[in-house]
Amino acid sequence: MKVRSLMRSQRLPLWQKACIAACSVYLGSAGFSPLPAFAGQEMSAPTTLSSPLAQHSACPAPARVPTPADIMQLLKSGTDHGFLWKISKNGHESWLYGTMHIARFEWLIPGPLTRQAFKASTMVAVELVLSDPQTLAVLQRPASNERLQHLLETGRRQKLDTEAQKQCLPAQALQKLPGSIEAASLMALSGRADGLYPDYAIDAILQTFAKAAHKPLVALETAEAQVSLLTGKTQAEEDELIDSALQDLNSSTGQAELTKLAAMWGNSDLAKLNSYRDWCQCERTPTETRQIKAMLDDRNLLMAEKIEHLHESGQSVFVAVGALHMSGPMGLPALLQKAGYSVQTVLPAAAPL
């Protein structure tokens, strides 16, 4: 059944129509292949690369494209996942929603608490607006010839190609990107073995919902800043980031951490989120420690300022950023509470008395 005929044949609420239209456009379009925004260890990859090169028994299955009937079923049975806070100041409310940049098929449609907050908002704020052509151009910009040559000369090019082959990707699929971004993408794609796909990235789906519901989308960051963080300040720093990712890929440490993150998000495990740095194995070296501070703490300070500006302009903002940006005393809920906001946890929902 076609999308439009389904919506005509049933009297659906506007939200359900927006969900069906958005999912059909986003997941049914092979031409939409962004590099989603990065957030700590929640790194993602171009959506069109998530399908294996060949249907070999060792290759993960291609991402499933839902039918309108699938979407209707997910809407009816939808369960809330992730982390949601309501913040209040100056007589009105906004929301903070911690997302995953890779996700499972069954998480495709937000649950009722998340939908209610989304509907009540007047604007959606995200790390990057992935439909913006200038943003995509920066995220997909090739590495310099010098850095590409360095990858060849140091043997890292061959190691990255070997990992791409293991994941059933064409060798040339990511070769022109900076090596650290390629390594991050391979790390994200390794999650497919456990049913976690960039195709179902919660952030990207919500952005498409926002467009379908005619809600303004605003970026809290710039693509230039994200790429600069991910590629390191020096060649030596990028080399260490690549080597760390390759080590995790070879030892399955990275895939295990993605699975932990997914379980944490799927179960809305707030205690696990707030203790992230105690278990993440993401601060093993001075470079990793600097990187995690830059990727989370430093970015959170800047995002909190932007969120305050949007809220104080009179908007009710639905903020959707990677869940790790909500973690601990430097997370967005804590920072905004320090700035005088009333902060109420919505998800995980309080247990009934």
C-alpha angles and dihedrals in degrees: 000000000000120000096243095046090050091053092046094048094053130047098236128179115251091252092057091047089051091049093051094045093045095048091046092051097041102041096032095055118088089186095067105084113146129165097242120224117281123234118179109292093348095096124162142192142216108298095226090059095061093083112086120249091237136008095251120156090245093051122092115248117261116264111273116243108217121231120225087257090055090052092050090052092048090051092052095045098031117146126196117251133174127029130307132182131181114217124194134192137141092020101302141077140238131179137229116208122187110212141186122238090209121037150164126266092245090058092058097106119051117241126247098272091050092045091050092053092044092051092048092054126092096202139024120221120196138169093257133356100239096197092060108108094213091051092050091048091056094045092050096040112132121245119255118272089245093057093044090052090049090056090054096046095048095047093244091115091062092047092051091047090051090053091048090052090050088055092049094248126141108260091237095049096099103009098111095053122091109280095243092052090048090051091049091050092050089050091053093046091053086071090073088081086068096041096265113134134182086218089074096047105158093217094053093046091050090050090055090047089052091054092047090050091046094241117152114252120213130184119229092197143024127250090231091059093048095048091047091054094047096048096048131234095270138025090250091054092050090048090055091049091051092047092049092052092047090050091052092047093050094047096039088236092124094049090049090053091050088053090050091049091049093050090048091051096041091052095040087234101181095177089055091048093051092049093047096124091053093063108019100090085217099124101056096127135029089254092053090048091052090045096051090048091051094043095048119011099038094043091047092058091054094043092050090055091051092047090051091051092051094046094046090052086069099261124134097222127202102205113200115183136140113299093238088068087068095055126119133324092329094048121113096255091053094044093050092046088055087051091060102268123139104236122199125183110231099168124064083046118224113261113254115257 
